[in-house]
Amino acid sequence: MYRDEYHPQVRRDLKRLDKNLVLQVREKHIPNILEAPLIGENLTMRFYGTVYKDGKFWLAEVPILDAMTQGHTQKEALAMVEDLLETLANSPGFSVNVHPGKHGDFEVSSSDTRNMISLLLRRQRERSGLSLSEVAEHLGAKSPNAYARYERGTSMPTLEKLDELLQAVSPNQNFVLHQSVAG
């Protein structure tokens, strides 16, 4: 996220620099830096979706989760996406927000990254038809619990580990991260 305020570490370093240099850095570099979150600030994870009319219904799909729902209106279909993902996550207090984009695109976000990753891993594993034991085997683990802790949300993977987990639950599938396109 881009900010007018600075991360505490950047602010500390800027105070040490010559004022002219600070102005140069601010004008030239700071607007292009994706800053780390401030303490206490929640990041959100977003999944891409699309909504389109098919006959008398509006269909809303989140492909990475292999999830689809419908409504009589576009607005209703997007509201149903929220309900569907909250139901699929089956975690008390978990909530998502839908961010409509342009031309039928939307994104679904939650500040609860742990549950979003958990839902992603479970849906990908189910789509692949794999058991917890089979995924653990793909990871070279002796116990299904080694993988299950990520799917349950009791452990949070690093980006590298998430890539490894996704390759284990969805062999021969590529995943692309991209910048948000919705508001």
Secondary structure as the mmCIF struct_conf table of DSSP 4:
data_model
#
loop_
_struct_conf.conf_type_id
_struct_conf.id
_struct_conf.beg_label_comp_id
_struct_conf.beg_label_asym_id
_struct_conf.beg_label_seq_id
_struct_conf.end_label_comp_id
_struct_conf.end_label_asym_id
_struct_conf.end_label_seq_id
BEND BEND1 ASP A 4 GLU A 5
HELX_RH_AL_P HELX_RH_AL_P1 PRO A 8 ARG A 16
BEND BEND2 LEU A 17 LEU A 17
HELX_RH_AL_P HELX_RH_AL_P2 LYS A 19 LYS A 28
TURN_TY1_P TURN_TY1_P1 HIS A 29 HIS A 29
HELX_RH_3T_P HELX_RH_3T_P1 ILE A 30 ASN A 32
HELX_LH_PP_P HELX_LH_PP_P1 GLU A 35 LEU A 38
TURN_TY1_P TURN_TY1_P2 ILE A 39 GLY A 40
HELX_LH_PP_P HELX_LH_PP_P2 GLU A 41 LEU A 43
STRN STRN1 MET A 45 ASP A 54
TURN_TY1_P TURN_TY1_P3 GLY A 55 LYS A 56
STRN STRN2 PHE A 57 VAL A 62
HELX_RH_3T_P HELX_RH_3T_P2 PRO A 63 LEU A 65
TURN_TY1_P TURN_TY1_P4 ASP A 66 ASP A 66
STRN STRN3 ALA A 67 GLY A 71
BEND BEND3 HIS A 72 THR A 73
HELX_RH_AL_P HELX_RH_AL_P3 GLN A 74 ALA A 89
TURN_TY1_P TURN_TY1_P5 ASN A 90 ASN A 90
TURN_TY1_P TURN_TY1_P6 PRO A 92 GLY A 93
STRN STRN4 ASN A 97 PRO A 100
BEND BEND4 LYS A 102 LYS A 102
TURN_TY1_P TURN_TY1_P7 HIS A 103 GLY A 104
STRN STRN5 ASP A 105 SER A 110
BEND BEND5 SER A 111 SER A 111
HELX_RH_AL_P HELX_RH_AL_P4 THR A 113 SER A 128
TURN_TY1_P TURN_TY1_P8 GLY A 129 GLY A 129
HELX_RH_AL_P HELX_RH_AL_P5 LEU A 132 LEU A 139
TURN_TY1_P TURN_TY1_P9 GLY A 140 GLY A 140
BEND BEND6 LYS A 142 SER A 143
TURN_TY1_P TURN_TY1_P10 PRO A 144 PRO A 144
HELX_RH_AL_P HELX_RH_AL_P6 ASN A 145 ARG A 152
TURN_TY1_P TURN_TY1_P11 GLY A 153 GLY A 153
BEND BEND7 THR A 154 SER A 155
HELX_RH_AL_P HELX_RH_AL_P7 LEU A 159 VAL A 169
BEND BEND8 SER A 170 SER A 170
TURN_TY1_P TURN_TY1_P12 PRO A 171 ASN A 172
#
